[in-house]
Amino acid sequence: MKLNTYFSDFLADIRLQQNHRDELKTGHKTLQNRLWADEDLSKFIVNTFLQGSYRRATAIRPHGGKRADVDVVVVTTIPESTTPEDAMALFTPFLDKHYKGKWEPQGRSIGISMSYVDLDLVITSAPTQADRDALKSASVSDEESLETARDWRLVPAWVGFSERSSSTMTEFMLKRAAQQAEWKLEPLRIPDRDAECWQSTHPLEQIKWTRNKNANCNCHYVNVVKVLKWWRRVNYSEPKYPKGYPLEHLIGLYCPDEIDSVAEGATLTLEGIVDNLADYYAAQQVPVFSDHGVPEHNVWHRITVEDFTAFYEQVRDAAKIARRALDDESVRGSALAWIEIFGKRFPAPPEVKNNGGDNDDSSNQKQGGFTPRVQVTTPGKGRYA
């Protein structure tokens, strides 16, 4: 069964909570304000913006005592004639002043660990002059995720949430934004200390791709990503990869368009991965997946044959259980099968099965080690409910 209200409750529990979102914004805003106030760095900063799973609305809540994390891109005018090592070193005085003992250089970013949030500071080289104005726009710098900014478009007229009002002008601008052709920006270039060169990345294209995919999936796609990220996290600590964006990218490739529920999307995605990657599994070869916006970048470049083999078998096992859960015509049997996949955070069914739909939650007694739901969360009317 699709158990829509069960999945609605489950998603409400595993997505970033309001306190997590507030902490991410506070961490970014504090960093941004300090950067703009720095006498040396502010001279070559074009803008800062959030990227990653938070912005794409595919993040899940921290687990196992970890903090929420977010990627902060700092668009600069640093020329690529500067080495990656030297480009990152320009930020050292600033980091020691504001984050002493809390930061460390990473391969392609600078990690900042706060008591309430982890920040990845990503530096870019100078963009083209044609792209610079676009990168200063509200459509780039707005802090809201696709889950909140449902009308987001990469266009000049789009109005950021912090700037919106009930005025006629705001309404006019948003209507205009809906009609404008989106910018086609060049990839940004970020320093890779390990490779000692500048590499291409296109986080804005990833956001656009996710928005379009979600629309094609009747707005279920981002939630399919969340539940499958949760499945992998709670069930398997090994192999370490794929996780994060490489896992999300794979889900995006094999989640069919026109799905009508999260349950259907999760099941068909798992089965799609099994079917489409079977030949790679048999040949003991790791597939290559081109990044959105940077086709020459293989999203799965760090995954070994051993990683892929173990992951494929995990997906194959989960796909069988998901199919059983989706095809089971009883609320109880279906819910218990979904619990096998997603763990105890997935709502438990009532103790007594009835002939009703998936809205029956009449029992509040424990069954099978799980506490059945005593009330139902009604799915919201929003696009990403």
TAKA-V571091 format. One record per helix or strand of 3 or more residues. SS is the DSSP state (~ for helix, > for strand). FROM is the first residue (numbers start at 0). LEN is the number of residues. If there is no record, write none. Layout:
BEGIN
<<SS;FROM;LEN> <SS;FROM;LEN>>
END
This chain:
BEGIN
<<~;3;11> <~;17;20> <~;40;4> <>;44;7> <~;51;5> <>;67;9> <~;83;6> <~;91;8> <>;102;3> <>;109;4> <>;116;8> <~;128;7> <~;137;4> <~;160;3> <~;167;12> <>;187;5> <>;196;5> <~;202;14> <~;220;15> <~;243;11> <~;261;15> <~;277;6> <>;293;5> <~;304;23> <~;330;12> <>;369;3>>
END
